[in-house]
Amino acid sequence: MSLLTPIRAGLLAAVTLFAVACAPAHAVPSEPYSTERLAALQAEGRTVLVDVHAPWCPTCRRQGEILTAALAEPEFKHIAVLTLDWDDQRDEARAHGAPRQSTLLLFKGGTKLGMQVAETDPAKILAFLAQTAD
């Protein structure tokens, strides 16, 4: 057995611990996406954020951290969040114009207000959500 094998094992353990430590403690408060649920929320005139997410995506994880904090603030409590799984619902994502995972789609009633792709700047995400203020 070479010396490299224990070193590789140690590196793998360190990377695994780092990945677990960096995982978000809280998930974005959301419901699973369905076309029917989006339509129902829109018919109620609700503001809806569709989070096109993939569990393996580091950008999605960073967005999740930002969204979890933002959606806890009083000015954003009115936003309903639907999580659309990029791996299993790609056709639905593309029907909304999402080019990839880590896409955020914002609707107010039946109107699409905008889309952000791979954005991880907290100030830009907050400004994006602020479009929904009454």
Secondary structure, DSSP 8 states (H G I E B T S, - for coil): --THHHHHHHHHHHHHHHHHHHS-SS----EE--HHHHHHHHHTT-EEEEEEE-TT-HHHHHHHHHHHHHHTSGGGTTEEEEEEETTT-HHHHHHTT--SSSEEEEEETTEEEEEEES---HHHHHHHHHTT--
